[in-house]
């Protein structure tokens, strides 16, 4: 979920006039270089990525960024590096994490803090 969260927030920030998607894909790919995994966006279609990106943006009643639509796309683009094959080290807990409790709306009386939600 972490790569999807980074992707969703950078996509929503849209810091550049042009090239945001290319820059974000490159950034996520470079971050993955420090892990046992490789993110290869050529493994997913541009349409899948664009649709998931669009679904992650705030709209309608949902005023927060929701990275969950991007999880499956980034998961499909992610492979284990050959130099980190099974036996090199335990990677069972790195790729799949439970849902981030900081994703979603902040409700009145909630003690949750974090980057996600309408109370940025």
N, C-alpha and C positions, 0 to 999 in steps of 0.2 A: 504494500500500500504506500510505502514511502516514496517510491519513484512516481507513482500516480499522483500523490499529493504535491510533490515538487512541480510536476508537469502542469497540473491544474492551476496552481497558484501563479506560476510564471505566465501561463497562457492568459489568465485573467488580468494580470498586470499589464500585459501587452506593451512592453517598454519601448519598442522600436516602431517606426513608421512602416518598415518593411522587413521581412525576414524573421519574424518572431518564431514561427513554427520550425524553421531550419535551425535557429539558434537554440531553441529549447530541446529539440531532438539531439543536437550536438552536445549540449550541456549534460543531459541525462546519460548519454552514451559515455561521456568523459567521466562522470561520477561513477558509473558502473565499472570503469577500469580499475577502481580501487577495491573491487569485490571479486568473488569467485564467478561472477556472472557477466555475460556480455549482452548488451541490449542492441539488437539489430532490427531497426525499424523497417528494413526491406522485407522482413518476414510477415508484415501486416500491410493491408492495403491502405492507401491514403484515405479512401472513403471511410474505412473503419475508424481510423484515427481521428479524422475530422468530425465524424458523428459522435464519437465518445467525448471529444473535446467540447463540442457544442452542448452535450448533455451535462457536462460538469459545471457549466457556467450558471450563475444565479439567474433565475427567471421566475416570473409569476409570483406565487406565494413563497417560493423558496428563495430566500435572500442571501444564502451562503453558497460558497464554492463546495461542490460535491465531487471528490476525486473518484468515487466508486465506479462510474462508467469507464474510466480509463484503466482500471485494474486488469481486466481481462485482456485488453489490447496490449498493455505493457508486458503482461505475463506471456502472451503469445510471441512477443518480440524478444523474450529473454531466454537465453540458453546458458548452460554451464560451460565455462571455459575448459577446453581440453586439458590444460595444465592444472586444472583443479578437479580432475576426475575423482570418482568415488575412491575413497581410501586415502586421499591426500589430506583431507580434513573434513570434519563434520560440518556440512552446510545445511543440515535439515531444518534448522530454525531461522535461516537467513532470509529465504525467499518468501515464505508464507508467514504472515503475521496476522493476529486477530484484528478485526476492524478497529480503527482508531476511535476511541471514545470522544475525542475532541472534534470529530467531524459531525456537523449538524447544527441545528439551531440552539441558541441559548434560551432557555425558558426562564420565566420569572422565578426567582428563588433558587435557581441553579447555582451550585458552587463551582461548576466546571469552568476552567480557564483554558486558554489555548488560542491558536491563531484562527481557527475556523469559527464561523458563526457571525451573526450580525453585529456583535460587539467587538469588532477588531480593535 
